[in-house]
Amino acid sequence: MTLETDTAALDIVLEYHRAWTGGNIDQAMTQVSDDIVCHAPGETLTGKEAWRDYLRGFAPNLTGLTHVAHFADDGHVALFYYPQTAATNTALAAENFTVREGKIVKLMLVFDRLSYAQPDQTA
């Protein structure tokens, strides 16, 4: 499902998303404001470098991605997708972006952290 009413913001977010999910964190960061605020499960990160470090910790685990939907309206973009890792390919992730003056200034990331943990090897 796609609703594209704010193509400028959508283009920025999709370029960012394609870059980081393709392993190019530095390219993704060109779409991010220096003072971005990111709300992720269990923590809030402030600033481009903090967000870059967070992505660098997860991106190497990504083995694929299935896009579900995106919506854009009035500087806000929502993405829904299945990030695929060795631990799971069925845990949905959602991101809600705020774009101002051509940069991503706020990001809210929602996913089930337990789904991405490696299975208990002691059982």
N, C-alpha and C positions, 0 to 999 in steps of 0.2 A: 504494500500500500504506500502511495506517495502523494503528498500534498505539498506543492512547491509554490508558495505565495511570496516567498522572500528569497529570490535566487541569489542575491549577493551574499547573504549570511550563509545560505546553504552551500554555495560554492566554496567558501572559506572553510567551513566545517568538514566538508567532504574531502577537500585537499589535505587538511590536517589529518583526517582519519585514514585516508589512503597511505599517507606517508608513514605514520607510526605503525600501522598494521603491516606495512611492507618492510618494516625494520629500519626506516630512516627517521630516527627521532629528531635529528638536527633539522631536517626539512620540515617536519611537523611543527617544530617550535617557531618557524617563521610566521606562522598563523596565530601565535599566542602573544598576548600582551605581557609585558614585563611584570606587571603586578596582578596577574591572574590569581583568582581564588578558586581552588578545586576542593569540592566536598566529595570524598571517597568513603567507602565503608570503614568506619572506625577512626577516621582522621580528616582534618582539614589542612590542606597544603596552600601556602601563600607564596607566590612568586614563580617565575618561569623556571628557575633552576631547581626548585623543590619539585615541581611537576615533571621536569625532564628526568630527574633522578627516579621518581616513582615509575614513570613509563619504562625507563631503562631496566628496572627491576622485573617488569612483567613481560615486555615485548619479546625477549628471547624464548619465552615459553610458548609463544603463539605458533601454532602449526597450520592454521587456516582460519577462515572466517566465513560465516554465512549471514548475509544481510537479510534483515526481516523487513524493516520499514524506516522511513524518515519523514519528518514533518517540519515545516519551516513557516514562521509567521512573525513579523514585526521584530526582527533581530534575535529571535529565539529559534533554536533548531533542536529537535529530538531525534536520536538514532536508537534503533533497536537491532541487536545482532547477537549471533552465537559465536563467541570467541572459542576457537578450538585449541586445546592443549593436550598433552599426554594424559592429563587427569580427567578431562571432560570435553565433550562437544555438544552437550545438551543444556548447558547452563546459560540462560539468557542474560545479556547485559544491556543496560540502557544508559544513555548519556543525554543530558539536557544542557545545551550551550547557550550563553548569552554573547552576542557579537555586537561590538560598538566600534565605530570608526575603523572598520576593516580588520579588527583583531578579536580573538576569543578572550573575553575578560572574566568569564565565570563558567564553571563546569561542575555539574552534579553527576556523579557516576554511581550507578546502582548495579550491584551484582551480589551473588551469594558467595562469600569468601570460602566457605567450607567446600563448595563444589570444585574449587581449584587446588585444594590441598592434595598432596599425594596420598594414595590409599595407605592405610595402616599395614605395614609389612610384617607386624608381629602376629597377626591372626593366622 
